[in-house]
Amino acid sequence: MDYLDPCFLITVFVAIFSILYAYWRKKIDLSAVIASGTVGFIVLFSLGDDWPLIYLILAFFGVGNFITKYRYSIKKRYRVAEGVRTFRNVFGNGGAATVFSIFFFITRLPPLLLGLLGAMATASADTFATEVGQAHEKNPRLITTLKRVKVGRSGAISIYGLTAALIGASIISIIPPFFGKSWAILPIGTLAGFLGCLVDSFIGATIERKKLDKHVTNFIATTCGGLVAILLGNQFGIFI
């Protein structure tokens, strides 16, 4: 790995700039700045020659902040608009990806890169589902019973949200092919992210309100999304 590679240095600059810009725009607080920098550093240097996959995280960071602004006034009216993000958000969305990256650094097993993909695809799917679903659906349904519930209820789903989840997962999953990886990775990441998002909703509808907070739920869901991607890759012999 050439740390003086211009592309690598540009990527580091983009990562630092993105974090500081989000802090300047008051999208994240200081704890999130530190946590984001830590996650980015660990993942970037754990990947070795596969460092371009850091763009899975950078892309999520960018599109996640973008989609949060979608019909923000409506979500604010329903009191479900996302506030300033903290280190807890970073843990929930990026913790599993960090773990997969560390295990890849230790073992150099290619399937673990699919774990990174599936985790970030899940984080993106869940963010898109939440931000778009809450902006459009006034009476979503609880995933476990399909009964109508209020906007913002953990575990609520809607057609808008599910469609957005697929889009969010695919946006992340399309990144590896742009760095020379197989296009067969796209459907694997998209499906893993979508299923991971459903896991998030299921946990939210069952045990989250009693035993967990949403950030722990996100961590569990992104871990599941990563594991699904690994299983799919092993099943079809497709790896990053």
Sequence and secondary structure as in RCSB ss.txt:
>XXXX:A:sequence
MDYLDPCFLITVFVAIFSILYAYWRKKIDLSAVIASGTVGFIVLFSLGDDWPLIYLILAFFGVGNFITKYRYSIK
KRYRVAEGVRTFRNVFGNGGAATVFSIFFFITRLPPLLLGLLGAMATASADTFATEVGQAHEKNPRLITTLKRVK
VGRSGAISIYGLTAALIGASIISIIPPFFGKSWAILPIGTLAGFLGCLVDSFIGATIERKKLDKHVTNFIATTCG
GLVAILLGNQFGIFI
>XXXX:A:secstr
  TT HHHHHHHHHHHHHHHHHHHTTSB HHHHHHHHHHHHHHHHHHGGGGGGGHHHHHHHHHHHHHHTTTHHHH
HHTT     B HHHHHHHHHHHHHHHHHHHHH  THHHHHHHHHHHHHHHHHHHHHHHHHH SS EETTT  B  
TT TTEE HHHHHHHHHHHHHHHTHHHHTT  TTHHHHHHHHHHHHHHHHHHHHHHTHHHH  HHHHHHHHHHHH
HHHHHHHHHHHT   
